[in-house]
Amino acid sequence: MGTYNLAAAAKSLYEARLTLLTTKTLRDLLGPALPEASFFSLLDRLGRAGVLRRLERDKYMLADGAAHDFQIANFLYEPSYVSLETALNFHGILPQFPYEIASVTPRKPVVKTLDGKTYRYVHLKQSLFWGYDAAPGFLVAHPEKALLDLLYLQSKGLARAHLDEMELSRLDRARFEAYAGRFPALKGLPRL
């Protein structure tokens, strides 16, 4: 592959206007007809040229692309949505910013570290995997759902909710009660 092909590949990536890319997406953008060895060689060259950055196996980011931490959290482990203390802070319910980006997933729990940031994924059974919005570019729990996720995990001994540190008056009472009705019985639900 010559320099022109590398430049053409970089141009294709920038024109796609995607910051986070899987190997499959890269394959679709850069040429499905390329032999596998040539394709991975091109990815390596794009990395060395400072165009593409490998985050982990089959997950890449444009090197000069700006992605929100929550976008990266959703991208690194799918399906997942940002929840728990992280979402509560995002919505202004919990004033202290957690030291890790916490998400829930119906998959097995895992912790990933990237650029000094910790991304924690906590298992939540599939029947409780709802109550989130697609904010610009990422999935984040509604504040009421984030609190209920936290209380549910606390009931299982997997988390600790510090209700005295939260601005519970900012929650939507009707939504909280409706969501609470969809959870298994939780003890110690706060009064809003």
C-alpha positions in Angstrom: 0.0 0.0 0.0 1.3 3.4 -0.9 1.1 6.7 0.9 -1.8 7.7 -1.3 -3.8 4.7 -0.1 -3.1 5.6 3.5 -4.2 9.2 2.9 -7.3 8.0 1.1 -8.1 5.6 4.0 -7.6 8.5 6.5 -9.9 10.7 4.5 -12.6 8.0 4.4 -12.4 7.7 8.2 -12.7 11.5 8.7 -15.6 11.8 6.2 -17.5 9.1 8.0 -17.7 11.5 11.0 -17.5 8.6 13.5 -15.2 8.8 16.5 -15.6 5.3 17.9 -15.2 2.4 15.4 -15.4 -1.4 15.5 -13.3 -3.6 13.3 -16.5 -4.4 11.3 -17.2 -0.7 10.8 -13.6 -0.1 9.7 -13.8 -3.0 7.3 -17.0 -1.5 5.8 -15.4 1.9 5.5 -12.0 1.0 4.2 -12.8 -1.8 1.8 -14.6 -5.0 2.3 -12.6 -6.4 -0.7 -9.2 -6.0 0.9 -7.6 -9.2 1.9 -7.6 -9.7 5.6 -3.8 -9.3 6.0 -3.8 -6.1 4.0 -6.8 -4.7 6.0 -5.0 -5.3 9.3 -1.8 -3.9 7.9 -3.7 -0.8 6.9 -5.1 -0.5 10.5 -1.6 -0.8 11.9 -0.3 1.9 9.5 -3.2 4.2 10.4 -2.3 3.7 14.1 1.4 4.5 13.5 0.4 7.5 11.4 -1.6 8.9 14.4 -5.0 8.6 12.7 -6.4 5.6 14.5 -6.0 4.5 18.1 -6.7 1.0 19.3 -8.7 0.9 22.5 -9.0 -2.8 22.9 -9.5 -5.8 20.6 -11.8 -4.8 17.7 -12.5 -1.3 19.2 -10.8 1.8 17.8 -11.1 5.6 18.1 -10.0 8.3 15.8 -6.8 9.6 17.5 -7.8 13.2 17.4 -11.5 12.5 18.0 -13.2 13.7 21.1 -15.5 11.2 22.7 -17.4 11.7 26.0 -16.4 9.3 28.7 -20.0 8.0 28.7 -19.8 7.3 24.9 -16.6 5.3 25.6 -18.3 3.4 28.5 -21.2 2.4 26.2 -18.8 1.5 23.4 -16.4 -0.7 25.4 -19.0 -3.1 26.7 -22.3 -3.6 25.0 -25.1 -3.6 25.8 -24.7 -1.2 28.8 -25.9 2.2 30.0 -24.4 4.6 32.4 -26.1 4.3 35.8 -25.6 4.2 39.6 -23.5 7.1 41.1 -22.2 8.2 37.8 -25.7 8.9 36.3 -26.9 10.4 39.6 -24.0 12.8 39.4 -24.7 13.5 35.8 -28.3 14.5 36.6 -27.3 16.6 39.6 -28.7 14.3 42.3 -25.3 13.4 43.7 -22.9 16.3 44.0 -19.7 14.3 44.3 -18.3 13.0 41.1 -17.5 9.2 41.4 -14.0 8.1 40.8 -15.1 5.6 38.2 -17.7 5.5 35.4 -20.3 3.0 36.5 -22.6 1.3 34.0 -25.0 -1.6 34.2 -25.2 -4.5 31.8 -27.1 -7.8 31.5 -23.8 -9.4 30.8 -21.2 -10.5 33.3 -19.6 -7.8 35.5 -16.2 -6.5 34.4 -13.8 -3.6 35.1 -11.9 -1.9 32.3 -9.2 0.8 32.6 -8.4 3.2 29.7 -6.3 6.3 29.9 -6.3 6.2 33.7 -10.1 6.0 33.9 -11.9 3.1 35.4 -15.0 1.8 33.6 -17.0 -0.5 35.9 -19.9 -2.7 34.5 -22.2 -4.2 37.0 -24.5 -7.1 36.2 -28.3 -6.3 36.3 -30.7 -9.0 35.2 -32.2 -8.5 31.7 -35.7 -7.8 33.1 -34.3 -4.7 34.8 -32.4 -3.4 31.8 -34.6 -0.4 30.9 -35.1 3.2 32.1 -32.5 5.0 30.1 -32.3 7.7 27.4 -30.1 8.2 24.5 -28.5 11.5 25.5 -26.4 13.1 22.7 -24.2 10.2 21.9 -24.6 7.9 24.8 -27.1 5.9 26.9 -27.6 7.1 30.5 -30.2 6.0 33.1 -33.0 8.4 34.1 -32.1 9.7 37.6 -35.0 7.7 39.1 -33.8 4.5 37.5 -30.2 5.1 38.5 -31.2 5.4 42.1 -33.3 2.3 41.9 -30.5 0.4 40.2 -28.3 1.5 43.1 -30.8 0.5 45.8 -31.4 -2.9 44.1 -27.6 -3.6 44.0 -27.4 -2.5 47.6 -30.1 -5.0 48.5 -27.9 -7.7 46.9 -24.8 -6.5 48.9 -23.1 -5.2 45.8 -23.3 -1.5 46.3 -23.9 1.2 48.9 -26.3 4.1 48.5 -25.6 7.2 50.5 -29.0 8.8 50.4 -28.0 11.5 52.9 -25.6 12.9 50.2 -28.3 13.1 47.5 -30.6 15.8 46.3 -33.6 13.6 46.2 -36.0 16.5 45.7 -34.8 16.7 42.1 -36.3 13.3 41.3 -39.7 13.0 39.6 -41.8 11.4 42.2 -44.4 9.8 39.8 -41.6 8.3 37.6 -39.8 7.0 40.7 -42.9 5.3 42.0 -43.8 3.8 38.6 -40.3 2.5 38.2 -40.1 1.2 41.7 -43.3 -0.9 41.0 -41.3 -2.7 38.2 -38.6 -3.8 40.6 -38.6 -6.8 43.0 -39.5 -5.6 46.5 -36.9 -3.2 47.7 -36.6 -2.2 51.4 -35.7 1.3 52.5 -37.0 3.2 49.5 -36.6 6.9 50.2 -39.7 9.1 50.5 -39.7 11.8 47.9 
